[in-house]
Amino acid sequence: MSTSRLKERVVRHSPSTGAGSPDVWGIYEPDTGSIQYVCADPATKQAALIDVVWNLDTHNYRFSTESMDQVLDLVRQNGLTVQWILDTHPHADHVMASAHLKKRTGAPAAIGDKVRDIARLWAGLYNLPGAFDPARDFDRLFADGETFRIGDLEARVMLSPGHTLGSVTYVCGDAAFTHDTLMQPDVGTSRADFPGGDTAELWDSIQAILALPGDTRLFVGHDYGTETRDEPQWEATVDEHRAGNRHVKDGTRREDWIALRDKRDATLPLPDRILAALQINLRGGRLPAPEDDGHSYLKIPINRFPDTAKP
């Protein structure tokens, strides 16, 4: 009897395709269906770590580091040096490992600059005025269109709102890290119903991603398999999405997709980690300051979110 690989820590290497193209490793995190990435310049061995997970056991609210340990082991095994710690947005479904990775590697942590707006929004929802200061907790806040280097490779930041109001896509050569915009072609697209999300903006962001060259490798943020696929997948080209993405392939009408996405999102519950994760992620992956007993505490809003509609 075959065992689903959706419960395993699957690792795959997507090799550089030539000059200007990075090596990419995807590391699947089964508890949250998240894909963590290492994007490296083959020539200099400089690397960026993207969307790495700090593991949270939601039964006992204890943290562990097996995912970031696995990523750092991969870095060492391949003779890489960490130059950047990147997040595409403040994640709702996992806790970011950025602050811990910064301590362990010395590399700067970065995210899109509209995280400031996300921080203000959620400070209101938590009734925690002044609690979040992205300029304090991240070393770099990237503007739309800004460029930076991973070794000798140029990387570019694309603002890709919709899932959140400040999500960004990182484009490096023929690789684009598209976070929670697209899913794999056999799944479709990601949700846009969190506070600050917007379905129409997500459509526009997806269209900008699909306007990249056809051979661009798109690396998505999550995979949960399908009814017929129990092997996690996270890479497909622009051409493959345009030909076969079940939600947004060529010929899809904007208004039809918005109606489909809104109907689906209305049935989805909040991720089970969201109210904990965002308080930590909006601090760059740091826990709230310890109280007088030496322990940190999270604040959970009560009756602030609507009941989930039933399918």
C-alpha positions in Angstrom: 0.0 0.0 0.0 1.4 3.4 -1.0 1.9 6.1 1.6 1.0 9.7 0.9 4.1 11.9 0.6 2.0 14.8 1.8 2.9 13.7 5.3 6.7 13.8 4.6 9.4 16.5 4.5 9.9 16.3 0.7 13.0 18.1 -0.8 13.5 18.7 -4.5 16.2 20.5 -6.4 15.3 22.6 -9.5 18.7 23.2 -11.1 19.8 26.4 -12.8 19.0 26.4 -16.5 22.0 28.5 -17.5 23.5 31.9 -17.2 21.4 34.2 -14.9 19.3 31.3 -13.6 19.4 30.3 -10.0 19.5 26.9 -8.3 16.3 26.4 -6.4 15.5 23.9 -3.7 12.0 23.4 -2.4 11.5 21.9 1.1 7.9 20.8 1.8 6.6 21.3 5.4 3.8 18.8 5.9 2.1 20.3 9.0 1.0 23.4 7.1 1.5 22.4 3.5 4.0 25.2 3.1 6.9 25.2 0.7 10.2 26.7 1.9 12.8 27.7 -0.6 16.5 28.1 -1.0 17.4 30.3 -4.1 21.1 30.3 -4.8 23.6 31.7 -7.3 25.4 28.7 -8.8 28.6 30.8 -9.3 29.0 32.4 -5.9 27.0 30.0 -3.8 25.3 32.9 -2.2 21.7 32.1 -1.3 18.4 33.5 -0.1 16.1 31.6 2.2 12.4 32.3 1.4 9.3 31.7 3.7 11.0 29.3 6.1 8.8 27.9 8.9 9.1 28.0 12.7 7.2 25.0 13.7 4.2 25.4 16.1 2.4 22.6 17.8 -1.1 24.1 18.2 -2.2 21.4 20.7 0.4 22.5 23.3 1.5 25.8 21.9 5.2 24.8 21.9 7.7 25.8 19.2 10.4 23.7 17.6 13.0 24.2 14.9 13.0 21.1 12.8 12.0 22.9 9.6 14.6 25.6 9.8 17.2 23.0 10.9 16.4 21.0 7.8 16.8 24.1 5.6 20.1 25.1 7.2 21.4 21.5 6.8 20.6 21.7 3.1 22.5 25.0 2.9 25.6 23.4 4.6 25.4 20.3 2.5 25.5 22.3 -0.7 28.3 24.7 0.4 26.0 27.7 0.3 26.2 31.0 2.3 23.0 32.7 3.4 22.9 36.3 2.1 19.2 37.0 2.6 16.3 35.9 4.7 13.1 36.7 2.8 9.4 36.5 3.4 6.8 37.1 0.8 4.1 38.4 3.3 3.2 38.0 7.0 1.9 34.4 6.8 -1.5 33.4 8.3 -0.9 29.6 8.3 2.6 29.3 9.7 5.0 31.2 11.9 8.0 32.6 10.1 11.5 31.6 11.2 13.1 34.8 10.1 14.3 36.2 13.5 15.8 32.8 14.4 17.5 32.5 11.0 19.0 35.9 11.4 20.5 35.0 14.7 21.9 31.7 13.3 23.2 33.1 10.0 23.8 36.8 10.5 21.9 37.5 7.2 19.4 40.4 7.0 15.7 39.7 7.0 13.4 41.4 4.4 9.8 41.7 3.4 7.7 44.0 1.3 7.2 47.6 2.6 3.4 47.4 2.6 3.8 45.2 5.7 3.5 48.6 7.5 -0.2 48.8 6.3 -0.8 45.2 7.3 0.7 45.9 10.8 -1.7 48.8 11.3 -4.7 46.8 10.2 -3.9 43.9 12.6 -2.9 46.1 15.5 -6.5 47.4 15.3 -8.0 43.8 15.2 -5.9 42.8 18.2 -6.4 46.1 20.0 -2.6 46.4 20.3 -1.8 49.9 19.3 1.9 50.4 18.6 2.7 46.7 19.1 4.1 46.1 15.6 6.9 48.1 14.0 8.2 46.4 10.8 11.0 49.0 10.5 12.3 47.8 13.8 11.8 44.1 13.2 13.0 43.7 9.6 16.3 44.9 8.2 14.9 45.8 4.7 11.4 46.7 3.6 11.3 46.3 -0.2 9.3 48.7 -2.4 7.6 47.5 -5.6 10.1 47.3 -8.4 13.1 47.4 -6.1 16.1 45.2 -7.0 18.7 43.5 -4.9 21.4 40.8 -5.6 21.7 37.2 -4.6 25.4 36.7 -5.4 25.9 37.9 -8.9 22.2 37.4 -9.8 19.7 40.3 -9.8 16.4 39.8 -8.0 13.4 42.0 -8.4 10.4 42.7 -6.1 6.9 42.6 -7.6 4.1 43.9 -5.4 1.4 41.1 -5.7 -1.5 42.1 -3.4 -4.8 40.3 -3.1 -4.1 37.5 -0.7 -2.8 40.2 1.6 -2.6 43.9 0.8 1.2 43.7 0.9 2.3 40.4 -0.6 5.3 40.4 -2.9 6.7 38.1 -5.5 10.5 37.7 -5.8 11.7 37.2 -9.4 15.3 36.0 -9.8 16.3 35.1 -13.4 13.9 32.5 -14.6 12.5 31.8 -11.1 9.6 33.5 -9.5 8.5 32.9 -5.9 4.7 33.6 -6.2 3.7 32.9 -2.5 -0.1 32.7 -2.0 -1.3 33.8 -5.4 -1.3 30.7 -7.5 -1.5 27.1 -6.5 -0.4 24.3 -8.7 -2.2 24.1 -12.1 -4.4 21.2 -11.0 -5.6 23.2 -8.0 -5.9 26.8 -9.2 -5.4 29.9 -7.1 -5.2 31.0 -3.4 -7.8 32.7 -1.2 -8.3 36.4 -0.9 -10.7 36.7 2.0 -8.4 37.6 4.9 -8.5 41.2 6.3 -6.9 43.4 3.7 -7.3 40.8 1.0 -9.1 41.7 -2.3 -10.2 39.3 -5.0 -9.9 41.8 -7.9 -6.4 42.8 -6.8 -5.4 39.1 -6.6 -6.6 38.7 -10.2 -4.4 41.6 -11.3 -1.4 40.2 -9.4 -1.9 36.8 -11.0 -2.1 38.3 -14.5 1.1 40.2 -13.9 2.9 37.0 -12.9 1.5 35.2 -15.9 2.9 38.0 -18.1 6.4 36.9 -17.2 8.3 34.9 -19.9 6.7 31.5 -20.6 9.6 29.5 -19.4 9.7 31.2 -16.0 9.6 28.7 -13.2 6.8 29.6 -10.8 7.3 28.4 -7.2 4.1 28.5 -5.2 3.7 28.9 -1.5 1.5 25.9 -0.6 0.3 22.5 -1.8 -2.2 20.2 -0.2 -2.5 17.6 -2.9 -5.7 16.8 -4.7 -8.2 13.9 -4.6 -6.0 12.1 -7.2 -2.6 13.4 -6.2 -0.9 12.6 -2.9 2.6 13.8 -3.9 3.3 17.4 -3.0 4.1 19.6 -6.0 5.2 23.3 -6.2 6.8 24.1 -9.5 5.3 24.8 -12.9 6.1 27.2 -15.7 4.2 30.3 -16.8 3.3 28.4 -20.0 2.0 25.4 -18.0 -0.2 27.7 -15.8 -1.5 29.6 -18.9 -2.4 26.3 -20.6 -3.8 24.4 -17.7 -4.4 26.2 -14.5 -7.9 25.2 -13.6 -8.8 28.7 -12.4 -6.9 31.2 -14.6 -5.8 29.5 -17.8 -5.8 31.5 -21.0 -9.4 32.4 -21.9 -10.7 32.8 -18.4 -12.8 35.8 -17.8 -12.0 38.1 -14.9 -15.6 38.3 -13.7 -16.0 34.5 -13.8 -12.9 34.0 -11.8 -13.8 36.6 -9.2 -17.2 35.0 -8.7 -15.7 31.5 -8.4 -13.0 32.7 -5.9 -15.5 34.7 -3.8 -17.9 31.7 -3.6 -15.1 29.4 -2.6 -13.6 31.7 -0.1 -17.0 32.2 1.7 -16.8 28.5 2.7 -13.3 28.6 4.2 -12.6 28.8 7.9 -9.7 30.8 9.2 -6.4 28.8 9.3 -5.9 27.3 12.7 -2.7 29.2 13.3 -3.6 32.7 12.0 -4.4 34.5 15.2 -1.2 33.3 16.8 1.0 33.5 13.7 0.3 37.1 12.8 1.1 38.4 16.2 4.5 36.8 15.8 5.1 37.3 12.1 4.3 41.1 12.3 7.2 41.2 14.8 9.5 39.6 12.3 9.1 36.1 13.8 9.6 37.3 17.4 7.4 36.4 20.4 5.9 39.3 22.4 8.1 40.5 25.2 8.0 38.3 28.3 5.8 39.4 31.1 6.8 39.7 34.8 6.7 35.9 35.1 9.3 35.5 32.3 6.8 34.0 29.8 5.3 35.4 26.5 1.6 35.5 25.9 -0.6 35.9 22.8 -3.8 37.9 22.6 -6.7 36.3 20.8 -9.7 38.4 19.6 -13.1 37.0 20.5 -16.1 37.3 18.1 -14.1 39.5 15.7 -14.6 37.3 12.7 -17.8 36.0 11.0 -18.9 32.4 11.1 -17.8 30.5 8.1 -20.6 29.8 5.6 -21.3 26.2 4.9 -20.9 24.8 1.3 
